[in-house]
Amino acid sequence: MSDIMTTDHVRIEPNILYFGTPVVLISTSNEDGSPNLAPMSSAFWLGWRGMLGLGARSKTAANLRRTRECVLNLPSDALAAAVDRLALTTGSDPVPERKYERGYRHVRDKFGHAGLTAVPSEAVAPPRVGECPVAMECVVEAVHPVGDGGVLTFEVRVVRVWAHEEIRLAGTEDHIDPDAWRPLIMSFQKLYGLGPQVHSSRLASIPERLYRTDDIDRARTENAQPLG
């Protein structure tokens, strides 16, 4: 393989721009209190805030607007098959026409369909996914339409973070070990795992405590429960 990198670009117009983002399983509460579980990957985080992009007519979007809370469950690459079982399913009944044309079908029990375990949350009603190494309980702070309103962005505030012990950095209370955490990645509608670190990072020299925001202290005081 040549070590010379090309500098030539070609102009393209891809239909989607999913160059690679982590998969999120969003659990929300339906009108009857039953849980809904939906995969998505239009998400990013800033401090203890997250931005989620969802179709305005989706069941998840409707639940978020009604209840103002959710859990963001982050699956590892080992859960790819379970995540794929949720693909082309919807909690909406009847199935919206656009989704029906793409092959979606209604599934009421998403947890059972995926073979995943619903675990009670502490500060919100929707359950966590027990098998996911990371779960973040969140409340909705704001909703913003995108373009013609067919897509909505939800600003959520994290109020609880849960992690499997095996991905916590040894000897620390609140650090994730990036060498142990293997997130599931979606790239152009296909599922991938995360490879090993390819280069050292100067950003990693900044102590994580310097990124701390007031939202962490706020989360401690709301529905206060002792740390487990």
RAUR-V708326 format. One record per helix or strand of 2 or more residues. SS is the DSSP state (H for helix, E for strand). FROM is the first residue (numbers start at 1). TO is the last residue. If there is no record, write none. Layout:
ss/from/to
SS/FROM/TO
SS/FROM/TO
//
This chain:
ss/from/to
E/21/22
E/24/29
E/35/40
E/43/46
E/49/55
H/59/67
E/69/74
H/77/86
E/89/90
H/97/101
E/105/106
H/110/114
E/118/119
E/128/129
E/134/146
E/151/163
H/165/167
E/183/187
E/190/193
H/202/205
H/208/211
H/214/221
//
